[in-house]
């Protein structure tokens, strides 16, 4: 029997792909659940940039600010989201509803 690996490892491997990461974050945002969106950003940060500490360096935000922003009680500002997404090689786009 082949050994399985932890879900976090599988998710991180999946999110290494830029297109997969974009879809993951997009689906979380489309759900309308801001907590799911913040958690998706945190997952992508862990998978693609080595975690919040490296994301803080890339985005030029403090670790404390990122932890607060991505926490369940966080209320991210648009400029902060822009910096985070840019550091993750992602961006927000607006499309008409179908």
C-alpha positions, -999 to 999 in steps of 0.1 A, spaced: 0 0 0 13 34 -10 18 58 19 -2 90 18 11 124 25 -4 151 47 -31 174 31 -10 205 37 18 190 16 -6 181 -12 -22 216 -11 12 233 -11 23 212 -41 -9 222 -60 -5 259 -51 30 260 -65 14 264 -99 6 300 -105 -26 292 -125 -38 268 -97 -31 294 -71 -50 321 -90 -80 298 -93 -79 289 -57 -79 325 -45 -105 335 -72 -129 308 -60 -124 318 -24 -132 355 -33 -161 345 -55 -177 327 -25 -182 361 -8 -167 347 24 -139 371 33 -125 347 58 -121 320 31 -104 346 9 -79 356 36 -73 319 44 -67 312 6 -42 340 5 -24 326 36 -23 292 20 -8 306 -12 17 325 8 28 294 26 31 274 -6 46 300 -29 67 324 -8 78 304 22 52 317 46 41 350 60 77 362 70 89 360 34 56 375 21 61 404 45 95 410 30 83 408 -6 52 429 0 71 455 21 45 450 49 53 440 85 48 405 96 25 417 123 4 436 98 1 406 76 -8 383 104 -35 408 115 -47 413 79 -50 376 72 -65 366 106 -102 359 109 -106 393 126 -86 411 100 -102 437 77 -77 441 48 -76 474 30 -75 474 -8 -39 488 -9 -28 460 15 -45 433 -6 -28 448 -37 6 445 -21 0 410 -10 -13 398 -43 15 415 -62 41 398 -40 23 365 -48 24 373 -86 -14 376 -86 -38 405 -92 -75 413 -89 -96 418 -120 -132 428 -123 -155 409 -147 -192 413 -155 -214 387 -138 -228 361 -161 
